[in-house]
């Protein structure tokens, strides 16, 4: 096991269907997705949203803001930094698998919370990419708090 990491990004005004976090796993490990969140930090108007996690089939020219995950075990000797690379708030989307890893319809004020029991956690293989996605455009834009916690193994 390499370590446990958290990637976070805040989007000031999420207004469309898009990928909010995109991780690319190198050939040196696999990733176990522990938790994922996309929550509303400022909008009080109720509406239904569709949010989920998906595997990328064609990365293409995906583009967004490069960010770095935090190592939640940094106090343990020998725990390395993450090797997964991250993009946030994508402006150019990759192509996703038609069968998502997990999708949920949520009320925007409650947000999306992927917190599976250990036996139901999703894994991402070597040299694969995956994204946390807003699948439907919100009627009202909102400040989005986007988080994925994951374990690198290998």
MARVEXKOL-793190 format. One record per residue (C-alpha): residue number from 0; x, y, z. Coordinates in Angstrom, 3 decimals. Layout:
BEGIN
site seq NUM&east X&north Y&up Z
...
This chain:
BEGIN
site seq 0&east 0.000&north 0.000&up 0.000
site seq 1&east 1.294&north 3.445&up -0.921
site seq 2&east -1.038&north 5.768&up 1.035
site seq 3&east -4.360&north 7.539&up 1.430
site seq 4&east -4.919&north 10.911&up -0.233
site seq 5&east -7.581&north 13.591&up -0.553
site seq 6&east -8.024&north 15.887&up -3.532
site seq 7&east -10.168&north 19.007&up -3.030
site seq 8&east -11.280&north 21.829&up -5.263
site seq 9&east -13.846&north 24.597&up -4.921
site seq 10&east -15.661&north 25.896&up -7.998
site seq 11&east -16.979&north 29.405&up -7.318
site seq 12&east -19.949&north 29.076&up -9.678
site seq 13&east -20.787&north 25.634&up -11.046
site seq 14&east -23.328&north 26.264&up -13.789
site seq 15&east -23.171&north 23.346&up -16.224
site seq 16&east -22.900&north 19.613&up -16.676
site seq 17&east -19.167&north 18.916&up -16.470
site seq 18&east -16.343&north 16.998&up -14.832
site seq 19&east -15.362&north 18.638&up -11.550
site seq 20&east -12.434&north 16.308&up -10.704
site seq 21&east -10.502&north 14.016&up -13.073
site seq 22&east -7.828&north 11.627&up -11.817
site seq 23&east -5.335&north 9.706&up -13.942
site seq 24&east -3.765&north 6.610&up -12.409
site seq 25&east -0.226&north 5.739&up -13.602
site seq 26&east 0.983&north 2.243&up -14.499
site seq 27&east 2.591&north 1.826&up -11.053
site seq 28&east -0.576&north 1.387&up -8.949
site seq 29&east -4.348&north 0.999&up -8.757
site seq 30&east -6.752&north 3.261&up -6.878
site seq 31&east -9.521&north 2.399&up -4.436
site seq 32&east -12.089&north 5.219&up -4.248
site seq 33&east -12.895&north 5.630&up -0.555
site seq 34&east -15.244&north 8.638&up -0.668
site seq 35&east -16.411&north 11.327&up -3.069
site seq 36&east -18.428&north 14.484&up -2.456
site seq 37&east -19.899&north 17.256&up -4.534
site seq 38&east -21.706&north 19.602&up -2.205
site seq 39&east -23.433&north 22.955&up -2.477
site seq 40&east -21.851&north 25.687&up -0.332
site seq 41&east -24.191&north 28.595&up -1.008
site seq 42&east -27.428&north 27.914&up -2.950
site seq 43&east -30.676&north 27.545&up -1.016
site seq 44&east -33.072&north 26.957&up -3.923
site seq 45&east -34.056&north 23.280&up -4.084
site seq 46&east -33.470&north 21.338&up -7.287
site seq 47&east -32.710&north 17.771&up -8.320
site seq 48&east -29.219&north 17.010&up -9.670
site seq 49&east -27.587&north 13.931&up -11.178
site seq 50&east -23.979&north 13.360&up -10.077
site seq 51&east -21.647&north 10.395&up -10.317
site seq 52&east -18.285&north 8.717&up -10.795
site seq 53&east -17.271&north 7.366&up -14.203
site seq 54&east -14.321&north 5.739&up -15.947
site seq 55&east -12.795&north 7.495&up -18.942
site seq 56&east -12.652&north 5.540&up -22.211
site seq 57&east -10.860&north 8.197&up -24.311
site seq 58&east -8.830&north 10.879&up -22.518
site seq 59&east -8.368&north 12.887&up -25.713
site seq 60&east -7.425&north 16.493&up -25.037
site seq 61&east -9.133&north 16.826&up -21.652
site seq 62&east -8.211&north 20.155&up -20.062
site seq 63&east -8.755&north 21.804&up -16.709
site seq 64&east -6.910&north 23.241&up -13.724
site seq 65&east -4.000&north 21.084&up -12.489
site seq 66&east -4.201&north 20.388&up -8.757
site seq 67&east -2.374&north 18.167&up -6.245
site seq 68&east -3.866&north 15.788&up -3.689
site seq 69&east -2.971&north 16.001&up -0.008
site seq 70&east -1.385&north 13.042&up 1.735
site seq 71&east -3.528&north 12.294&up 4.807
site seq 72&east -0.870&north 9.947&up 6.242
site seq 73&east 2.126&north 12.277&up 5.885
site seq 74&east 2.990&north 11.869&up 9.558
site seq 75&east 3.765&north 8.191&up 8.953
site seq 76&east 7.394&north 7.650&up 7.993
site seq 77&east 7.888&north 6.529&up 4.423
site seq 78&east 4.454&north 7.501&up 3.099
site seq 79&east 5.110&north 8.899&up -0.392
site seq 80&east 3.288&north 11.698&up -2.199
site seq 81&east 0.506&north 10.705&up -4.577
site seq 82&east 1.337&north 9.549&up -8.103
site seq 83&east -2.200&north 10.173&up -9.415
site seq 84&east -2.431&north 13.351&up -11.501
site seq 85&east -5.489&north 15.588&up -11.165
site seq 86&east -7.437&north 18.116&up -13.205
site seq 87&east -10.335&north 20.152&up -11.813
site seq 88&east -13.193&north 22.174&up -13.314
site seq 89&east -12.673&north 20.792&up -16.822
site seq 90&east -13.089&north 23.049&up -19.847
site seq 91&east -12.581&north 20.175&up -22.345
site seq 92&east -14.216&north 16.844&up -21.488
site seq 93&east -12.890&north 13.313&up -22.086
site seq 94&east -15.168&north 10.501&up -23.304
site seq 95&east -16.660&north 8.392&up -20.514
site seq 96&east -17.787&north 4.775&up -20.303
site seq 97&east -21.556&north 4.429&up -20.806
site seq 98&east -21.792&north 2.462&up -17.535
site seq 99&east -20.834&north 4.733&up -14.613
site seq 100&east -19.145&north 3.426&up -11.470
site seq 101&east -21.817&north 5.137&up -9.369
site seq 102&east -24.611&north 7.649&up -10.051
site seq 103&east -27.097&north 9.267&up -7.744
site seq 104&east -29.937&north 11.747&up -8.065
site seq 105&east -29.604&north 14.234&up -5.212
site seq 106&east -31.181&north 17.403&up -3.915
site seq 107&east -28.621&north 20.179&up -4.389
site seq 108&east -28.678&north 21.404&up -0.781
site seq 109&east -27.797&north 17.896&up 0.437
site seq 110&east -25.236&north 17.212&up -2.271
site seq 111&east -23.658&north 14.018&up -3.559
site seq 112&east -22.012&north 11.746&up -1.005
site seq 113&east -20.353&north 8.526&up -2.126
site seq 114&east -19.500&north 6.706&up 1.126
site seq 115&east -19.628&north 2.979&up 0.362
site seq 116&east -18.982&north 0.167&up 2.807
site seq 117&east -15.525&north -1.341&up 2.148
site seq 118&east -16.916&north -4.285&up 0.167
site seq 119&east -18.685&north -1.945&up -2.280
site seq 120&east -15.811&north 0.454&up -2.992
site seq 121&east -14.913&north 0.999&up -6.634
site seq 122&east -11.410&north 0.401&up -8.017
site seq 123&east -9.631&north 2.123&up -10.894
site seq 124&east -7.001&north 0.079&up -12.729
site seq 125&east -3.511&north 0.946&up -13.898
site seq 126&east -3.211&north 3.627&up -16.577
site seq 127&east -6.912&north 4.518&up -16.281
site seq 128&east -8.660&north 7.835&up -15.635
site seq 129&east -11.868&north 8.519&up -13.729
site seq 130&east -13.993&north 11.543&up -12.991
site seq 131&east -16.466&north 13.020&up -10.541
site seq 132&east -19.112&north 14.510&up -12.795
site seq 133&east -22.102&north 16.787&up -12.683
site seq 134&east -24.301&north 14.877&up -15.151
site seq 135&east -27.082&north 17.451&up -15.437
site seq 136&east -26.746&north 21.219&up -15.538
site seq 137&east -28.137&north 22.936&up -12.452
site seq 138&east -30.860&north 25.542&up -12.991
site seq 139&east -29.163&north 27.758&up -10.400
site seq 140&east -25.365&north 27.959&up -10.293
site seq 141&east -23.752&north 27.277&up -6.927
site seq 142&east -20.409&north 27.221&up -5.119
site seq 143&east -19.318&north 23.583&up -5.401
site seq 144&east -17.081&north 21.801&up -2.910
site seq 145&east -15.544&north 18.829&up -4.732
site seq 146&east -13.658&north 16.065&up -2.866
site seq 147&east -12.345&north 12.579&up -3.579
site seq 148&east -10.543&north 10.453&up -0.981
site seq 149&east -8.624&north 7.467&up -2.359
site seq 150&east -6.051&north 4.825&up -1.544
site seq 151&east -3.160&north 3.997&up -3.870
site seq 152&east -2.200&north 0.324&up -3.879
site seq 153&east 0.850&north -1.094&up -5.628
